Amino acid sequence: ADIVISASWDSALDLDKRGWLLPYVSPNAATVPAAYKGPSYVAQGLSALAIVWNTQSGTPRPKDWNDLTQPAFKDKVNMPDPAQSGTALELLSGLQAAQNDTAWKLFSALKANGMAIAGPNAQAMNPVLQGAKAAVFGAVDYVALGSQASGEAIEVIFPSSGTVIAARPMMILKSSQAAADAKRFIDFVLSNEGQARVAATFLIPARTDVPSRRPGVEDIKALPAENDADRAGRQALLERFSTLYQRK
């Protein structure tokens, strides 16, 4: 590959530490917030993890993660598998970092209420679109917002207690044999036209001066950013979660 675009910011941090990335700062990245760029990577766009609720499910509209532990949602909630979804793992890590033991009480209560771990993101979402399930815990918002805009009977809800905002990094591999063209591609994605295309997919544009077609960063309560220790503990977190949900 010449360019990698990932749904997980950790991908960029990991490849950068390995020394695999070509340093490049696009002139079009001036209005990308500092948190979403580095010397060898930059966000294409941003998404947030949300509750996606089927409005015709007969269940009460949830406002926060804990609402999905209510009896009305018994056996009616799906979650993407954190072992197959980097964004779901980011949400677990973000909740644990922010809430500590309270997060694990939530995970345990969701399991007791019959929440199913349903594979990657699309596999978790499809039963909610079809009405077989009522809600997704930790859905990737832009996919669901696109489905909602096309007429699906769902609502994308950003939890009141906070959620993870996930930046989608772009990076050029140092091994690229077409580095000049790769840089041109990064420049295009961060141009007015390129960011408009990002917005058309219901992602939040990386540039703050490009309008969004959906709730932006300022409209979503974000959990505190993780530190290096939080990221380093993700494998142990995944193992603990997998044990709780008997995924081993």
N, C-alpha and C positions, 0 to 999 in steps of 0.2 A: 504493500500500500504506500501511496504518497502522503495521503491525509487520513487521519482517523477522526471521526466524530462520534462521541460517546454520550450515553445518557447518564454517565456517572463521572462526577468531578474527580473522584479518586483515581480514575484511569489516567488522567493527565498528571496528577501528582506522582503516581507510581512510575509512569514512563519517563517523566522528567528526572526522578531520582536515579533511574537506571542509566540516564544519559543518552536515551534513544531519540530525543526530540531536537529538532533544528530551531535554534533561537530565531524568533521573528516577531516583531511588533508592527501590526498593520497601522498605517496612518489613519485608517477609518475606525480605529478602536479608541479614539480620544474620549468619547462619551460613554464607553463601557466602564461601569464602576470598577474600582481597583480590586474588589473582592472577586471579580469574575474574569480576571486576566492575569497573565504572568509573562515572563520573558519568552516562553516557548509554547504558550497555549492561550486561548481566549474563548469566551463563551459564544456559541452560535445563538443561543436563546436560553430561556429559563422556563421551567415548569414547576408546579407545586403538587404535593401529594394531598389527595382530597378524599372525602366520602362521596361516592356516587350512589345516588338513591333513586330507585324506581318509584316515580310519583304515583303509579297505579298499583302499588304493592299492598295497599291497605295498612301500611305501618305508619307510625307517626314520623313527621319530618325530623331527622336527627340534626342537632346543632353542634355536637362535639363527639369525640371518639367514644366516650363513656356511654353515650346514648345507645350504641349498638350492643351493649350488654343487657338491655332491657328485655323482659320476657317477650315483647312483641316481635323481637328480632331473632327469637330462638330458631336455630338451624337455617337462618335466612341471610347470612353474611358470608361473603367470600373475601379472601385476602390473597394477593399474589405471593408466591413462594419466595422468601428472601434469598434462598439458595439459587434462584433462577432470575430474580429481578434485582438489579443493583439499586434501583430507586426504593424498593420495599425494604432492602437492608439499610439504606440511608435513613428511612423513616424509623425503623427500629432503633438504630443507633442514636438518632436525634432525640427520640422520646426517652430513651434510657439516660442520655446525657443530661436532659432537662429535668427529668422527674425521678430518676433513681428507682427506688423500690416501688413507687407509685406506678411506674410504667409496667413493672412485672405483675402487679396486682391487676392492671388492666388486661395484659395479655392472658393471664390466668382466667379472668372473668369472661373474656371473649371465648376462650376454649370451652369453659363450662357452659356457655350459651350456644355452643355448636358451630362456632365459626370454622369454615373449611379453608384449608390452605390449598389453593387451586392452580398451581403451576404458574407460568408467566403471566404478564399483565392481561393480555387478550383473553386468556383462558379464564381468568377471574372475572372479567367484565362481561363476557358473552351471556352467561346465565342471568345476569341482571337486566341486560337488554331484552332478553327473551321472557322475563318475568318469573323464571324459576327461582331466583333469589331476589332479595329486596335491596341489598346494598353491597358495595365494595369498600373495604377498609384499606385505604392507602392506594387508591387508583391514581394513575398518571392523568393529570387534569386535562391536558390539551387534547388527548384522544377522545375523552368523554365530552369535552366541550364541542368538538367537531360533530360527534354523534347527536348531541343535544340540538345543535344548530340545524342538523338535517331532519329533525322532527322526532327523534326518539324520546320516549316518555321518561326522561331521567333529569335529575338536577345535580349539578356539581356544587358541593358544599365544602367550604374551607373551615375546618374546626375552630371553634372560638378560643380554645386553649393554645392553639398554635400548631403549625405544621412545618415540614421541611420544604424549602425552596431549593430545587435541584438545577444547577447550571449544567448545560450540555457543552462540554469543551470541544474545540477543534484544535488539531495539532498536526504539524508536519513532521514526518519521520526523518531522522537524520540520514537514513539510508535511501531516501528518495532520489531517483535519477531525473526527476523533473521539478526540481525545487523552485525554479522561476515560475512555472505554471502553477505550482501549489500555492505560492505566495499570492499570485493573481486571484486564485480561487478564494483564499481567505479574505482578500480585499473585497471581492465581489459580495461574499456573504455578509460582510459588514458595511456594504454600501447602502444607500437609500433603497435601491431596488431589491437588493438581497434581503435586507431586514424586513421589507414589506412582504416578501415571500415567506419569511419566518413567521410574521404576524398572521399571514393567511392560513397557517396550519394551527392557529390558536395557541402557539407558544408565545411567551413574553419576549419581545425583541431584546437582545443583549444591550443595544444602545438605548440610553434613556431619552434621546430626542426623537425616537421613532414611535408613533402611536401604536397601541396594542388594541386588539379586537376583543379583549377579555379582561377580567380583573387583573390589575398589575401588582407589582411588589408592594406598593403603598396601600393596597386594599386587603392584603393577606397578613395575618399575624404570623410571623416567622419564629420558629424555635431558635434559641441561641446557636451560633455557629459552633461546630465541633472543633476540638483541638486535636493535635497529633496523637495524644494518648487515647482519645475516643476512637479515632480511626484505627489505631493499632490494635484495639480490643475487639474489632468487629468479628474476627474468626471465632473468638470465645463467645461472643454474643450470639452468633449464628448457631453455634453448637448448643448453647443453652436453650435457645428458642426451638431448635429442632428436637431436643430432648423433651421439652414441654409438650410439643405438638406430636410427639412420637413419630418424627419424620426420619429417624435413623433405622 
